[in-house]
Amino acid sequence: MATATNVEATAVNTIEWLSAPDTTIVVPVYQRQYRWDIGGCERLLSDVRAVADETDTHRHFIGSILSAQDASETDLILIDGQQRITTLMLLVAALHHTVRDSNPAMAAELERVLVRADDASRTKLRPHQAWAELYESVVLDRREDADRESRFDDNYAFFRSQVHADEAPRIWRGLQRIEHVSITLGVAANAQQIFESLNSTGEPLRDHELIHNYILMGLTHAEQLAVEERFWLPIEQHTGEAIGAFWRQYLVMTTGREVAAHGEHGVYSAFRHSFPRVDVEHLQADAAVWRHYAEIYGILLDPSLEPDAAIRRQLEFVNTFGKAGYPLVMSAYSDHSRGLSTREELIETLEWVQALYLRRALVNLPTERLIARLCRARDAGRDTLMRAIARITPSDERVSAVLKYSELPHPAYVLGRLEDVEDTSDFDVEHIVPLAPGDSWSGDGTRSWSEYTEDEQNSHRALAPTLGNLTLLEEELTQRVFGASYPDKRSDAYSRSAVTETRALTETASWGTAAISRRTARLTETLLRIWARPDLPEIDDDGLTPILDAVRRRGWPAGWDREFAYVEYRGEHWEIKDVRALFNRIFRRAWTDDRESAITYSLRRGGPIYDEMAWKGQWDSLDHSHFLYMGWDSNYMMSALQGVLEESGIAAEVFVKYSYIGDVM
């Protein structure tokens, strides 16, 4: 019978394993922080009590604990099981502190679990250095700050509150009936692969935690400490809670492809594909780049860190639209910071990003699947980027039309720039005609709202949230005239405002739909100038999606056969509705136009073109000796047709138009 020489698995009693005098467990630096909550502790304690009340033959199994021998051969590196082992140690510590005065014999047994035989001041479990002191202060009961907060303190306190001295023998009996499978890896074992396969239960790791493990797991403990200190900790400090978003957006920037934010660890998979080797030699160079972009990301999250006032203001403006544009902004900012582009070019790009998002919001176009294509375009140069942005930025004509009747998005941001108010935090967005006028409201001081006809009221309500009816007004002035008629607002508030555009309202004697329309037309001219579309003859693409940004869907979800409205292939209009038909058409076209690329791609990927119909299934003949297999799922088909178009160098000339079904799939 064959044996596994790199993995040794043994069922062991957990307390005996922890109590062994030569057992010292080290939590490597790539491990995530301790995360168990009180709910998990409650379940553990319940399991311990339950097994304690069974007969002597019963045991409670807590799963597998994966470890590897350290190079020093004195420590066990804990690869998987940190959360369970740490929680058990906190329970043992709570039990020890409960009985140390009343039951010295039990306390001595518990102490063998907690502390090293050669040094009672050191714990058996040595956590990540960032929180080792915190953990040890709890387990060794030497806390000085009673008011501090941590998961260690919270869970220890829970156990202390639940475990009383009279129940101690029962809890200790239950603990001694816990078992696990101890898996110890040999030097040639693939620790990361085994770790990923084992980590399918409990609280799943997030993408950035898997990335952390992946880049450090193959290093020695000393190398891990060095990389953690020089690179990973600065990355965490710069990105904070947004570290997961940072990795996704960094990969969008570097790959020029959309990266799934949800699902089966799409970010981690993309990272592994981009960085297949993370040995020390490659890691030093790559990690320095990651740290560089993390620092930029921190500035994007908090523009106050940017010393240049003009750039700082532009970054604040970009944040109006969230983080979606960060991949392109990071790329542009990096080039500027390294002297590869000018300050003016960076500001130009930031202005383009704002114009793109604002105009699309105005005409109610989606903003998904936009940035990856712009990152690809930027790699080809400024002119290519400008053309790509122009293609997906709605025209002046479309924007002018919707501004007349549509609600203004991001009104404080838009009005701040239109009315030259740098900080809008102390201003309200003032609706000159209120959204819901009271019966006594009047636009001219003569007729009250109750005297307006139903059509007049409806017309005013429709225009109330539009550009021409909005202005910025100081908060104290807003409060003074809240609900007042236009003449009162005009004399008591607008005339006192420091905003030039607001004071200009005093020049209009009465306010109604005609005045709103005139003001909308005037402000629209300024808006189109500030949020200018690149001055190029590119068409407004009506929401076409480049084929490289098309969504890959698993299986055959409902509506797949009506996913597309049509496809544009190098200027040709194809009435194709689904990925299966598109896959067939693309490969047949590649076989005709660029057979060499089709064959090269298929040989490299092991399909989908074969020399024979080698198994039963769905086939299509390309010629008498080459056959296209059609039995794939939609995810494979989309990947394959994208791949062969890239191989042929024409992917940038192929677009899909999603149907309304495709947009909601």
C-alpha positions in Angstrom: 0.0 0.0 0.0 1.3 3.5 -0.9 2.2 5.8 1.9 2.2 9.6 2.1 5.8 10.7 3.1 5.1 14.4 3.3 2.0 14.4 5.5 1.7 12.6 8.8 -1.8 12.5 10.4 -2.5 11.2 13.8 -5.6 11.2 16.1 -4.6 12.7 19.4 -6.0 13.8 22.7 -5.9 17.6 22.4 -5.1 18.3 26.1 -2.3 15.7 26.2 -1.0 17.2 22.9 -0.9 20.7 24.4 0.5 19.5 27.8 3.5 17.7 26.3 6.6 19.4 27.7 8.2 19.7 24.2 5.2 21.3 22.6 5.6 25.0 21.7 3.1 26.2 19.1 4.0 29.3 17.1 1.4 31.2 15.2 3.1 32.4 12.0 2.9 36.1 10.9 0.7 35.4 7.9 -2.2 34.2 10.1 -5.3 36.5 10.4 -6.1 38.1 13.7 -8.0 36.1 16.4 -11.6 36.5 15.4 -13.8 34.1 17.5 -16.7 35.8 19.1 -18.7 35.0 22.3 -21.1 32.9 20.2 -18.4 30.6 19.2 -17.1 30.4 22.8 -20.6 29.5 24.0 -20.8 26.6 21.5 -17.4 25.3 22.6 -18.3 25.5 26.2 -21.6 23.7 25.5 -19.8 20.9 23.7 -17.3 20.6 26.6 -20.1 20.3 29.1 -22.0 17.8 26.9 -19.0 15.4 26.5 -18.2 15.8 30.3 -21.6 14.3 31.1 -21.2 11.3 28.9 -19.4 8.0 29.8 -15.7 7.7 29.8 -15.6 6.3 26.3 -17.1 9.4 24.7 -14.9 12.0 23.0 -15.5 15.3 21.3 -13.8 15.8 17.9 -12.7 19.4 17.0 -11.4 18.7 13.5 -7.9 18.8 12.2 -4.9 20.9 13.3 -2.3 21.5 10.6 1.2 22.3 11.6 4.8 22.1 10.3 8.1 21.7 12.0 10.1 24.9 12.2 13.6 25.0 10.8 14.9 25.0 14.4 13.0 21.7 15.0 11.9 22.9 18.4 8.7 24.6 17.5 5.5 23.7 15.7 4.3 26.3 13.2 0.5 26.4 13.4 -0.8 26.6 9.8 -4.5 25.9 10.5 -6.3 25.7 13.8 -5.2 29.0 15.4 -8.8 30.1 16.2 -9.7 26.8 18.0 -6.4 26.4 19.8 -6.4 30.0 21.0 -10.0 29.7 22.3 -9.2 26.5 24.1 -6.3 28.2 25.8 -8.5 31.0 26.9 -11.0 28.5 28.4 -8.1 26.6 30.1 -6.8 30.0 31.4 -10.2 30.9 32.8 -10.5 27.5 34.5 -6.9 27.8 35.9 -7.5 31.2 37.4 -10.8 30.0 38.9 -9.3 27.0 40.8 -5.7 28.1 41.5 -6.5 29.0 45.1 -9.0 26.2 45.8 -7.6 23.2 43.9 -3.8 23.3 43.6 -3.6 19.8 42.0 -6.0 20.7 39.1 -4.3 24.1 38.8 -1.0 22.4 38.3 -2.4 20.2 35.5 -4.0 23.2 33.8 -0.7 25.2 34.1 1.1 22.4 32.1 -1.3 23.2 29.2 -0.8 27.0 29.4 2.9 27.6 30.0 6.2 26.2 28.9 8.0 23.6 31.2 11.3 25.5 31.0 9.9 29.0 31.6 6.6 29.5 33.4 6.5 33.1 32.3 6.1 32.1 28.7 2.9 30.6 27.2 2.9 27.4 25.2 1.0 29.2 22.4 3.1 32.0 20.9 0.7 34.2 18.9 1.5 36.6 16.1 4.0 39.2 17.4 1.5 42.0 16.9 -0.8 40.7 19.6 1.4 38.3 21.6 1.8 40.6 24.6 -2.0 41.2 24.7 -2.7 37.4 24.6 -0.1 36.5 27.2 -1.3 39.2 29.6 -4.7 37.6 29.6 -3.5 34.0 29.9 -1.0 34.8 32.6 -3.4 37.1 34.4 -1.1 40.1 34.4 -3.4 42.7 32.8 -2.8 46.3 33.9 -5.5 48.1 31.8 -8.8 46.8 33.0 -10.8 48.9 30.6 -9.1 47.8 27.3 -11.1 45.9 24.7 -10.0 42.9 22.7 -11.3 39.5 21.6 -8.9 37.9 24.0 -10.3 39.9 26.9 -13.9 39.5 25.8 -13.8 35.7 25.4 -11.7 35.2 28.6 -14.3 37.3 30.5 -17.1 35.2 29.1 -15.4 31.9 30.2 -14.7 33.4 33.7 -18.4 34.4 34.0 -19.6 30.9 33.0 -17.1 28.7 34.8 -17.5 28.6 38.6 -15.3 26.7 41.0 -17.9 24.1 41.9 -18.2 23.2 38.2 -14.5 23.2 37.5 -14.1 19.4 37.7 -16.8 18.9 35.2 -15.3 21.4 32.7 -11.8 19.9 33.2 -13.3 16.4 32.6 -14.9 17.6 29.3 -11.7 19.3 28.1 -9.7 16.0 28.6 -12.1 14.3 26.3 -11.4 16.6 23.3 -9.6 15.0 20.4 -8.3 16.3 17.0 -6.4 15.0 14.1 -2.8 16.4 14.2 -1.5 16.8 10.7 2.2 17.5 10.5 3.8 18.4 7.2 7.1 17.3 5.8 9.4 19.6 4.0 8.1 18.8 0.5 4.4 19.1 1.3 2.4 21.9 -0.3 1.3 23.8 2.8 -0.9 26.3 1.0 -2.8 23.7 -1.0 -3.5 21.7 2.1 -4.4 24.8 4.1 -6.9 25.9 1.5 -8.6 22.4 1.4 -8.8 22.2 5.2 -10.2 25.7 5.6 -13.6 24.8 4.4 -15.3 24.9 7.8 -15.5 27.6 10.5 -15.4 31.2 9.6 -14.0 31.4 6.0 -10.9 33.4 5.3 -11.3 36.6 3.3 -9.4 37.2 0.1 -6.8 39.4 1.6 -6.2 36.9 4.3 -5.6 34.2 1.7 -3.2 36.5 -0.1 -1.4 37.1 3.2 -1.0 33.4 3.7 0.0 32.7 0.2 2.9 35.1 0.0 4.3 34.1 3.4 3.6 30.5 3.8 6.6 29.2 1.8 9.1 31.3 3.7 11.1 30.5 6.7 9.9 32.1 10.0 12.7 34.7 9.9 11.8 35.6 6.3 8.2 35.9 7.2 9.0 38.3 10.0 11.1 40.4 7.7 8.5 40.6 4.9 5.7 41.2 7.4 7.6 44.1 9.0 8.8 45.7 5.7 5.8 45.2 3.5 2.7 43.7 4.8 2.2 45.8 7.9 2.7 49.1 5.9 0.1 47.8 3.4 -2.3 47.2 6.3 -1.6 50.6 7.8 -2.2 52.4 4.6 -5.4 50.6 3.6 -7.0 49.8 6.9 -10.4 48.2 6.7 -10.4 48.7 3.0 -7.5 46.2 2.4 -9.8 43.8 0.6 -11.0 46.5 -1.8 -7.4 47.6 -2.3 -6.3 44.2 -3.6 -9.2 43.9 -5.9 -8.7 47.4 -7.4 -4.9 46.9 -7.6 -5.5 43.7 -9.6 -8.0 45.5 -11.9 -5.3 48.2 -12.5 -2.5 45.7 -13.2 -4.5 43.1 -15.3 -6.8 45.4 -17.1 -9.6 42.9 -16.4 -12.6 43.0 -14.1 -12.1 41.0 -10.9 -15.1 39.6 -9.1 -15.6 41.1 -5.6 -17.8 38.3 -4.5 -18.1 34.6 -5.0 -15.4 31.9 -4.6 -12.4 34.0 -3.7 -12.2 35.7 -7.1 -9.6 38.3 -5.9 -7.4 35.6 -4.4 -7.6 33.6 -7.6 -6.7 36.6 -9.7 -3.7 37.3 -7.4 -2.4 33.8 -7.7 -2.7 34.0 -11.4 -0.8 37.3 -11.5 1.9 36.2 -9.1 2.4 32.4 -9.6 5.8 32.7 -7.9 6.3 34.3 -4.5 9.7 33.0 -3.5 12.0 35.5 -1.7 13.7 36.6 -4.9 10.5 37.6 -6.6 8.7 38.7 -3.4 11.1 41.5 -2.5 10.5 43.3 -5.8 6.8 42.6 -6.0 6.1 43.6 -2.4 7.8 46.9 -2.8 5.4 47.7 -5.6 2.4 46.6 -3.6 3.5 48.8 -0.7 3.9 51.7 -3.2 0.3 51.4 -4.4 -1.0 50.8 -0.9 0.4 54.1 0.1 -1.3 55.8 -2.8 -4.5 54.0 -1.9 -4.3 55.5 1.6 -4.1 58.9 0.1 -7.1 58.3 -2.1 -9.0 57.2 1.0 -7.9 60.3 2.9 -7.0 63.1 0.5 -5.9 65.3 3.3 -2.6 63.4 3.2 -1.9 64.9 -0.3 0.3 68.0 0.0 -0.6 69.5 -3.3 -3.8 71.6 -2.7 -5.1 71.3 -6.3 -4.6 67.5 -6.5 -6.0 67.1 -3.0 -9.2 68.9 -4.1 -9.5 66.8 -7.2 -9.1 63.6 -5.1 -11.9 64.7 -2.8 -14.1 65.3 -5.9 -13.4 61.9 -7.2 -14.4 60.3 -3.9 -17.9 61.7 -4.5 -18.4 58.7 -6.7 -17.0 56.1 -4.4 -14.0 53.9 -5.0 -14.9 52.4 -8.4 -12.5 54.7 -10.2 -9.5 54.0 -7.9 -7.7 51.5 -10.3 -7.4 54.2 -13.0 -6.6 57.0 -10.4 -3.9 54.8 -8.7 -2.2 54.3 -12.1 -2.2 58.0 -12.9 -1.2 59.0 -9.5 1.7 56.5 -9.4 3.1 57.8 -12.7 2.9 61.4 -11.4 4.6 60.5 -8.1 7.4 58.7 -10.0 7.9 61.7 -12.3 6.6 59.8 -15.4 3.8 62.3 -16.0 3.1 65.9 -15.1 0.9 67.3 -12.5 -1.4 68.7 -15.2 -1.8 65.3 -16.8 -2.8 63.8 -13.4 -5.4 66.5 -12.9 -6.7 66.1 -16.4 -7.3 62.4 -15.8 -9.1 63.1 -12.5 -11.3 65.6 -14.3 -12.1 63.0 -17.0 -13.1 60.5 -14.3 -15.5 62.9 -12.7 -17.0 63.9 -16.0 -17.5 60.2 -16.9 -19.3 59.3 -13.7 -21.4 62.5 -13.4 -22.6 62.4 -17.0 -23.4 58.7 -16.8 -25.3 59.3 -13.5 -27.2 62.1 -15.2 -28.4 60.0 -18.1 -29.0 57.0 -15.9 -26.3 54.8 -17.5 -24.7 52.0 -15.4 -21.1 52.5 -14.2 -20.1 48.9 -13.8 -17.5 47.3 -16.0 -16.0 50.6 -17.0 -12.6 51.0 -15.3 -10.8 47.9 -16.4 -11.1 49.0 -20.0 -9.8 52.4 -19.2 -6.8 50.9 -17.4 -6.0 48.9 -20.5 -6.4 52.1 -22.6 -4.1 54.1 -20.3 -1.4 51.5 -20.8 -1.5 52.4 -24.5 -1.0 56.1 -23.9 -2.9 59.3 -23.2 -4.6 59.6 -26.6 -5.9 56.0 -26.3 -7.2 56.7 -22.8 -8.9 60.0 -24.0 -10.6 58.1 -26.9 -11.8 55.3 -24.5 -13.2 57.8 -22.0 -14.9 59.8 -24.8 -16.6 56.7 -26.1 -18.3 56.0 -22.8 -19.0 59.6 -21.7 -22.5 60.8 -22.7 -22.5 63.7 -25.1 -23.3 67.3 -24.4 -26.6 66.9 -26.2 -27.7 64.0 -24.0 -26.7 65.7 -20.8 -28.4 69.0 -21.7 -31.6 67.2 -22.5 -31.8 65.3 -19.2 -30.8 68.3 -17.0 -34.0 70.0 -17.9 -36.2 67.5 -16.3 -34.1 65.0 -14.2 -33.2 65.1 -10.6 -29.6 66.3 -10.1 -27.3 63.6 -8.7 -24.7 64.5 -6.1 -26.2 68.0 -5.7 -23.8 69.4 -3.0 -20.8 68.3 -5.1 -22.2 69.7 -8.4 -23.4 73.0 -6.9 -20.1 73.4 -4.9 -18.1 73.4 -8.2 -20.7 75.4 -10.1 -21.0 78.0 -7.5 -17.3 78.0 -6.5 -17.8 76.9 -2.9 -14.8 74.9 -1.8 -16.2 73.4 1.4 -19.9 72.7 1.3 -20.1 71.1 4.8 -21.7 74.2 6.3 -24.2 74.7 3.5 -27.6 73.1 2.7 -28.8 72.3 -0.8 -31.7 74.8 -1.0 -34.8 73.9 -3.1 -36.1 77.3 -4.2 -39.5 75.7 -4.9 -39.8 73.3 -2.0 -40.2 69.6 -2.8 -43.5 69.7 -1.0 -44.8 73.3 -0.8 -47.3 74.2 1.9 -50.6 75.7 1.0 -49.4 79.2 1.7 -46.2 79.0 -0.3 -46.0 81.5 -3.1 -43.6 82.1 -6.0 -44.6 85.7 -6.6 -46.1 86.9 -3.3 -49.5 87.2 -4.9 -50.9 83.7 -5.5 -50.6 81.0 -2.9 -49.8 77.4 -3.7 -53.4 76.3 -3.0 -54.5 78.7 -5.8 -52.2 77.0 -8.4 -54.0 74.7 -10.8 -53.2 71.0 -10.6 -51.2 71.1 -13.8 -49.2 74.1 -12.4 -48.5 72.2 -9.1 -47.4 69.1 -11.0 -45.1 71.1 -13.2 -43.4 72.8 -10.2 -43.0 69.5 -8.3 -41.4 67.9 -11.4 -38.8 70.7 -11.6 -38.2 71.0 -7.9 -35.2 68.6 -7.8 -33.6 69.8 -11.1 -30.5 71.9 -11.5 -32.2 75.2 -12.1 -34.2 75.0 -8.8 -31.2 74.3 -6.6 -28.6 76.4 -4.9 -26.3 76.4 -1.9 -27.4 78.3 1.2 -25.7 78.7 4.6 -27.3 76.5 7.2 -28.3 79.3 9.5 -30.1 81.1 6.6 -31.8 77.9 5.6 -33.2 77.5 9.1 -34.4 81.1 9.1 -36.6 80.8 6.0 -37.5 77.1 6.1 -40.9 76.7 4.3 -41.1 80.4 3.5 -42.4 81.8 0.2 -40.0 82.8 -2.5 -40.2 86.6 -1.9 -39.4 86.1 1.8 -36.4 83.8 1.0 -35.2 86.3 -1.6 -35.1 89.2 0.9 -34.3 87.4 4.1 -31.8 84.7 3.0 -30.6 84.8 -0.6 -29.6 88.5 -0.4 -27.5 87.7 2.7 -25.7 84.7 1.3 -21.9 84.7 0.6 -22.5 82.6 -2.5 -22.6 84.8 -5.6 -24.9 82.5 -7.5 -27.4 82.4 -4.6 -27.3 86.2 -4.2 -28.0 86.5 -8.0 -31.5 85.0 -7.3 -32.5 88.4 -5.9 -32.5 89.8 -9.4 -35.5 87.6 -10.2 -38.7 89.1 -8.8 -40.8 85.9 -9.0 -40.1 82.2 -9.2 -41.8 79.6 -11.3 -41.2 77.0 -14.0 -40.0 79.6 -16.6 -37.4 81.0 -14.2 -36.2 77.4 -13.4 -35.9 76.6 -17.1 -33.9 79.8 -17.8 -31.6 79.1 -14.8 -31.1 75.5 -15.9 -30.1 76.5 -19.4 -27.5 79.0 -18.0 -26.0 76.6 -15.4 -26.0 73.8 -18.0 -23.4 75.7 -20.0 -21.2 76.0 -17.0 -21.7 72.3 -16.1 -20.7 71.1 -19.5 -17.6 73.2 -19.4 -16.5 72.0 -15.9 -17.3 68.4 -16.5 -16.1 68.4 -20.1 -16.1 65.3 -22.3 -12.8 64.8 -24.2 -13.1 66.8 -27.4 -13.0 64.0 -29.8 -15.4 62.7 -32.5 -15.9 59.4 -30.7 -19.5 58.1 -30.7 -21.4 57.8 -27.4 -21.5 54.0 -27.4 -24.9 53.5 -25.9 -23.7 51.2 -23.2 -21.7 48.7 -25.3 -19.4 46.5 -23.2 -15.9 45.5 -24.5 -15.8 41.7 -24.9 -12.9 41.5 -22.4 -15.2 43.0 -19.7 -18.2 40.7 -20.5 -19.3 38.8 -17.4 -18.4 35.2 -17.0 -21.3 33.3 -15.5 -21.1 29.8 -14.1 -23.4 27.1 -15.5 -26.4 28.2 -17.5 -28.4 30.7 -15.4 -31.9 31.6 -16.1 -32.1 33.9 -19.1 -28.7 33.0 -20.5 -30.2 32.5 -24.0 -31.3 36.2 -24.1 -28.3 37.7 -22.4 -27.3 40.0 -25.3 -29.2 42.4 -27.4 -26.6 42.2 -30.1 -22.8 42.0 -30.7 -20.5 44.4 -32.6 -17.6 42.6 -34.2 -15.1 44.9 -35.9 -17.9 47.2 -37.2 -20.2 44.3 -38.1 -23.6 44.0 -36.3 -24.4 40.4 -35.2 -27.8 39.5 -34.0 -26.5 37.1 -31.3 -28.3 36.6 -28.1 -26.3 34.2 -26.0 -22.7 33.1 -25.2 -23.0 29.7 -26.8 -23.8 31.2 -30.2 -21.2 33.8 -29.7 -18.6 31.2 -28.9 -19.3 29.3 -32.1 -19.4 32.4 -34.2 -16.1 33.8 -32.8 -14.2 30.5 -33.3 -15.6 29.9 -36.8 -14.6 33.5 -37.7 -11.1 33.0 -36.2 -10.7 29.8 -38.2 -11.4 31.8 -41.3 -9.6 35.0 -40.6 -6.7 34.0 -38.3 -6.3 30.2 -38.2 -2.8 30.4 -36.7 -4.0 32.3 -33.6 -7.0 29.9 -33.2 -4.7 26.8 -33.3 -2.1 28.4 -31.1 -4.6 29.3 -28.4 -6.2 25.9 -28.5 -2.9 24.1 -28.3 -1.9 26.1 -25.3 -5.2 25.6 -23.5 -5.9 22.1 -24.5 -9.0 23.0 -26.5 -11.6 23.8 -27.6 -10.4 22.8 -31.1 -9.5 19.1 -31.6 -8.2 16.9 -34.5 -11.0 14.4 -34.0 -14.3 14.0 -32.2 -12.7 12.0 -29.4 -15.7 11.5 -27.2 -19.4 11.7 -27.4 -20.9 15.1 -27.1 -21.8 18.3 -28.9 -19.4 19.1 -31.8 -19.2 21.4 -34.7 -17.0 20.8 -37.7 -14.6 23.6 -38.7 -13.3 21.5 -41.6 -12.9 17.8 -42.4 -10.1 17.3 -39.8 -10.7 20.0 -37.1 -13.7 20.1 -34.7 -15.0 22.6 -32.2 -16.3 21.0 -29.0 -19.6 22.8 -27.9 -20.3 21.0 -24.7 -18.7 23.5 -22.3 -20.4 25.6 -19.7 -20.9 29.3 -20.3 -18.0 30.3 -18.1 -15.5 28.3 -20.1 -17.0 29.5 -23.4 -16.7 33.2 -22.5 -13.1 32.7 -21.3 -12.2 30.8 -24.5 -13.7 33.3 -26.9 -12.1 36.2 -25.0 -8.8 34.3 -25.1 -8.8 33.7 -28.9 -9.7 37.3 -29.6 -6.8 38.4 -27.4 -4.6 35.9 -29.3 -5.7 37.5 -32.6 -5.1 41.0 -31.3 -8.7 42.2 -32.1 -10.4 42.0 -28.7 -10.6 45.8 -28.5 -12.8 45.8 -31.6 -15.5 43.5 -30.2 -18.4 44.6 -28.0 -21.5 43.2 -26.6 -24.7 45.0 -25.8 -26.5 43.5 -22.9 -30.2 43.0 -23.0 -32.4 44.1 -20.1 -32.3 40.4 -19.0 -28.5 40.4 -19.2 -28.3 43.5 -17.1 -30.2 41.9 -14.2 -28.7 38.4 -14.4 
